Amino acid sequence: MAFVPARKRFRVIVGTSLAAFTVLFVVDLRSGSSAPTASDTLDSLNALSSFLEVGNETVLFAAGNAGRWLLQDGFYHPDDQGALMSQDFASIRFSTGNSEPVSASLLLSAFPIDGSPSVGVTLSSSIDDLDLEVAGVELLTVALDGSSAQELTLTCRVGESQFDLDLGPDLRPQCLRVLELTVSLEGK
C-alpha cells in the first residue's frame, strides 16, 4: 500500500476549542494497491493521537467525544459513560501544541468487583507516578514534564472479569473506566 503525502487541512473539535490539523496521509487504492492492514490502521491512529491538541479544557471519553482518539492500547471502545480498560495496562497519548503542560488529571471510576472496597491503580507520566487505591469515582493528578507530546499510563493490580469471579456472565476484565482528562498548561 502506498501512502501519499497530503497538504489538505481540516478541523477537529476537541472539548470546546477548535484546532486545525494537517492530514498526515491519504491511502492510494489504485489498481495494484491493497487495502490498509490492521497494523497500518493502528500506526495511523497512533500518529493521529500525537497530533490532537489538548489544553485547559476537559476532554470526555464517552462515545462520540473527541477523547476516544487519545486512547491507545488497553481500552475497549468507549460507551456512553466513558472508556473501560480492557487489560491491566492502558495508555492515553496527546499533544499540547506549542504550550507547556504542567499536570494532567484523569477522572476515573473504579470497578472493585472482587468484594474489596477499592482497586489498586498506578497512574504514570514521564516524571511522576501516583500509586493508590481508587474507590468509586476519583480524580487523579500527575505532574507532566513540559514537553508538548505526552503519554499517560494506567496500571491496575486487579483486572478480573465477573465471569472469573463467578459474579456474572461478563468476560471482559474490569478495573477502571476513564471518564475525562483535563490538562493544565504553564501560566494558564
C-alpha positions as CSV (number, residue, x, y, z in Angstrom):
1,M,0.0,0.0,0.0
2,A,1.3,3.4,-0.9
3,F,0.8,6.4,1.4
4,V,0.7,9.7,-0.5
5,P,1.5,12.9,1.5
6,A,-1.3,15.4,1.6
7,R,-1.4,19.1,2.3
8,K,-5.1,19.4,2.9
9,R,-6.2,20.9,6.3
10,F,-9.3,20.1,8.3
11,R,-10.7,21.0,11.7
12,V,-11.4,18.7,14.6
13,I,-13.4,19.8,17.7
14,V,-11.7,18.9,20.9
15,G,-13.6,19.9,24.0
16,T,-14.8,23.5,23.4
17,S,-11.9,24.8,21.3
18,L,-11.2,24.3,17.6
19,A,-7.8,23.2,16.4
20,A,-6.5,22.8,12.8
21,F,-4.6,19.7,11.9
22,T,-2.7,18.6,8.8
23,V,-3.7,15.4,7.1
24,L,-0.8,13.0,7.5
25,F,-1.5,10.8,4.5
26,V,-4.1,9.6,2.0
27,V,-4.4,6.0,1.1
28,D,-3.8,5.2,-2.6
29,L,-6.1,2.4,-3.6
30,R,-5.5,2.4,-7.4
31,S,-5.1,-0.9,-9.1
32,G,-2.2,-2.9,-7.7
33,S,-2.6,-1.3,-4.3
34,S,-4.1,-3.2,-1.3
35,A,-6.3,-2.1,1.5
36,P,-4.7,-1.0,4.7
37,T,-3.7,-3.8,7.1
38,A,-4.6,-3.8,10.8
39,S,-1.1,-2.7,11.5
40,D,-1.3,0.2,9.0
41,T,-4.6,1.4,10.7
42,L,-3.1,1.2,14.2
43,D,0.0,3.1,13.1
44,S,-2.2,5.8,11.6
45,L,-4.3,6.1,14.7
46,N,-1.2,6.3,16.9
47,A,0.2,9.1,14.7
48,L,-3.1,10.9,14.8
49,S,-3.3,10.9,18.6
50,S,0.1,12.5,18.9
51,F,-1.2,15.5,16.8
52,L,-4.5,16.0,18.6
53,E,-4.0,19.1,20.8
54,V,-5.4,19.3,24.3
55,G,-5.1,22.1,26.8
56,N,-7.0,23.9,29.6
57,E,-10.3,22.1,28.7
58,T,-11.9,18.9,29.8
59,V,-11.8,16.1,27.2
60,L,-14.6,13.5,27.6
61,F,-14.0,9.8,26.8
62,A,-17.7,8.9,26.3
63,A,-18.8,7.5,22.9
64,G,-18.9,10.2,20.2
65,N,-16.5,12.6,22.0
66,A,-13.0,13.6,20.8
67,G,-11.3,11.8,23.7
68,R,-11.7,8.5,22.0
69,W,-8.9,9.5,19.6
70,L,-6.5,9.8,22.5
71,L,-7.0,6.2,23.7
72,Q,-4.2,3.8,22.9
73,D,-3.8,0.1,23.7
74,G,-5.7,-1.3,26.7
75,F,-9.2,0.2,26.2
76,Y,-12.5,-1.1,24.8
77,H,-14.4,1.2,22.5
78,P,-16.0,4.0,24.6
79,D,-19.6,3.7,25.7
80,D,-22.0,6.4,26.9
81,Q,-20.2,6.6,30.3
82,G,-16.5,6.5,29.2
83,A,-13.7,4.1,28.2
84,L,-13.4,0.8,30.1
85,M,-9.9,-0.6,30.4
86,S,-9.7,-4.0,28.6
87,Q,-6.4,-5.0,30.2
88,D,-4.3,-4.4,33.3
89,F,-2.3,-1.8,31.4
90,A,-3.6,1.1,29.2
91,S,-2.3,4.4,27.8
92,I,-3.5,7.8,26.7
93,R,-1.5,9.9,24.3
94,F,-2.0,13.6,23.5
95,S,-0.2,16.8,22.4
96,T,-0.4,20.3,23.7
97,G,0.8,22.0,20.6
98,N,3.2,24.9,21.5
99,S,2.0,25.0,25.1
100,E,3.9,23.6,28.1
101,P,1.7,21.2,30.1
102,V,2.3,21.1,33.9
103,S,-0.2,18.5,35.0
104,A,-2.9,16.1,33.8
105,S,-5.9,15.0,35.8
106,L,-8.0,11.9,35.0
107,L,-11.4,11.3,36.3
108,L,-11.7,7.5,36.9
109,S,-14.5,5.2,38.0
110,A,-13.3,2.0,39.8
111,F,-14.8,-1.5,39.4
112,P,-13.8,-3.3,42.6
113,I,-15.8,-6.5,41.7
114,D,-13.8,-9.0,43.9
115,G,-15.5,-7.8,47.0
116,S,-12.8,-5.3,48.0
117,P,-13.8,-1.6,48.5
118,S,-11.2,-0.3,46.0
119,V,-8.9,-1.1,43.1
120,G,-5.1,-0.7,43.2
121,V,-4.1,1.8,40.4
122,T,-0.9,3.4,39.2
123,L,-1.1,6.5,37.0
124,S,2.2,7.5,35.4
125,S,3.6,10.2,33.3
126,S,7.2,10.6,32.2
127,I,8.2,12.2,35.5
128,D,5.5,11.2,38.0
129,D,3.9,8.1,39.4
130,L,0.8,8.1,41.6
131,D,0.1,4.7,43.2
132,L,-3.1,4.4,45.3
133,E,-6.4,2.7,45.9
134,V,-9.3,4.1,43.9
135,A,-12.9,3.6,45.3
136,G,-15.9,4.9,43.4
137,V,-15.2,8.0,41.2
138,E,-12.0,9.8,41.9
139,L,-9.8,12.5,40.2
140,L,-6.1,11.6,40.0
141,T,-3.5,14.2,39.0
142,V,0.1,13.7,37.9
143,A,2.8,16.2,37.0
144,L,3.9,16.5,33.4
145,D,7.4,17.3,32.1
146,G,6.5,20.3,30.0
147,S,7.1,18.7,26.5
148,S,4.2,19.0,24.1
149,A,3.9,15.2,23.4
150,Q,2.6,13.3,26.4
151,E,1.6,9.8,27.3
152,L,-0.2,8.7,30.5
153,T,-0.2,5.1,31.5
154,L,-2.7,3.3,33.9
155,T,-1.8,0.0,35.5
156,C,-4.3,-2.0,37.6
157,R,-3.3,-4.5,40.2
158,V,-6.7,-6.3,39.7
159,G,-8.4,-6.9,36.4
160,E,-10.5,-10.0,36.7
161,S,-13.9,-10.4,35.0
162,Q,-17.2,-11.0,36.5
163,F,-17.1,-14.5,35.0
164,D,-13.6,-15.3,36.5
165,L,-15.1,-14.5,40.0
166,D,-18.4,-16.3,39.4
167,L,-20.3,-13.0,39.7
168,G,-21.9,-12.8,36.2
169,P,-21.5,-13.6,32.5
170,D,-19.3,-10.7,31.5
171,L,-15.9,-12.0,30.3
172,R,-14.3,-8.5,30.0
173,P,-11.6,-7.8,32.6
174,Q,-12.8,-4.9,34.6
175,C,-10.7,-2.5,36.7
176,L,-11.3,1.2,35.7
177,R,-13.4,3.3,33.4
178,V,-11.8,6.6,32.3
179,L,-14.3,9.4,32.2
180,E,-12.4,12.6,31.4
181,L,-9.0,14.2,31.1
182,T,-8.0,17.8,32.0
183,V,-4.6,19.1,31.1
184,S,-3.2,22.2,32.9
185,L,-0.8,24.4,30.9
186,E,2.0,26.7,32.1
187,G,0.8,30.1,33.1
188,K,-2.9,29.4,32.4
